[in-house]
Structures are given as structure tokens and as C-alpha cells.
Amino acid sequence: MGVKIITYQSDPEKREDGKVVVIVAVNQPESDPEEAKRLEERSRLLMDHMLRRPDGIDRN
């Protein structure tokens, strides 16, 4: 199938609520390098957003 599963777990000691956030991503090879680059950047932005707030919700 060529898919790659990536997991990430937050450190509960770095969160105000002490909870663990687990992120599971499934990645498959892209034939278009530009599309792969766009998806990688979007993934990075989503991860940054989720790690910024303890509950993942931006209240601004």
C-alpha cells in the first residue's frame, strides 16, 4: 500500500490540564512534489496550532 503511519504524543507536564494529546497521521506517497510540499506545510501548521493551546481550541 505504501502508507506510512506517524504518531505523536504530547508531554502532559507541559500542558496546563495535565492531559496527553495523541496525534495519528497516515501519509501516502504523492506523485506531485508541489502537492507533497503543500501538505507537509499544512501538517506543520496544524501541529503547531494543536500544541499551542492545551485543548487545541484557539479562542481569539
C-alpha contacts under 8 A as a table, 3 or more apart, distances in Angstrom:
res1	aa1	res2	aa2	distance
2	G	28	Q	6.10
2	G	29	P	6.79
3	V	26	V	6.64
3	V	27	N	5.53
3	V	28	Q	4.40
3	V	29	P	7.02
4	K	26	V	5.73
4	K	27	N	5.00
4	K	28	Q	6.12
5	I	24	V	7.08
5	I	25	A	5.76
5	I	26	V	4.56
5	I	27	N	6.23
6	I	24	V	5.80
6	I	25	A	5.14
6	I	26	V	6.33
6	I	27	N	7.67
7	T	22	V	7.04
7	T	23	I	5.55
7	T	24	V	4.51
7	T	25	A	6.33
8	Y	22	V	5.65
8	Y	23	I	5.14
8	Y	24	V	6.64
9	Q	20	V	6.61
9	Q	21	V	5.66
9	Q	22	V	4.51
9	Q	23	I	6.48
10	S	14	K	7.97
10	S	20	V	5.48
10	S	21	V	5.22
10	S	22	V	6.56
10	S	51	L	7.75
11	D	14	K	5.55
11	D	15	R	7.05
11	D	20	V	6.39
12	P	15	R	5.27
12	P	17	D	7.71
12	P	18	G	4.53
12	P	19	K	5.09
12	P	20	V	5.11
13	E	16	E	7.69
13	E	18	G	5.84
14	K	18	G	7.37
15	R	18	G	5.18
15	R	19	K	6.69
15	R	54	P	5.66
16	E	54	P	6.37
17	D	54	P	6.79
30	E	33	P	6.91
30	E	35	E	7.15
30	E	36	A	5.84
31	S	36	A	7.96
32	D	35	E	5.33
32	D	36	A	6.37
33	P	36	A	5.04
33	P	37	K	6.18
34	E	37	K	5.11
34	E	38	R	6.23
35	E	38	R	5.06
35	E	39	L	6.16
36	A	39	L	5.17
36	A	40	E	6.11
37	K	40	E	5.12
37	K	41	E	6.28
38	R	41	E	5.25
38	R	42	R	6.19
39	L	42	R	5.04
39	L	43	S	6.06
40	E	43	S	5.11
40	E	44	R	6.26
41	E	44	R	5.07
41	E	45	L	6.29
42	R	45	L	5.11
42	R	46	L	6.25
43	S	46	L	5.14
43	S	47	M	6.20
44	R	47	M	5.17
44	R	48	D	6.17
45	L	48	D	5.12
45	L	49	H	6.17
46	L	49	H	5.09
46	L	50	M	6.20
47	M	50	M	5.16
47	M	51	L	6.13
48	D	51	L	5.28
48	D	52	R	6.08
49	H	52	R	5.22
49	H	53	R	6.99
49	H	56	G	6.80
50	M	53	R	6.01
50	M	54	P	7.64
50	M	55	D	7.58
50	M	56	G	4.50
50	M	57	I	7.59
51	L	54	P	6.89
51	L	56	G	6.86
52	R	56	G	7.15
53	R	56	G	4.82
53	R	57	I	6.24
53	R	58	D	6.76
54	P	57	I	7.79
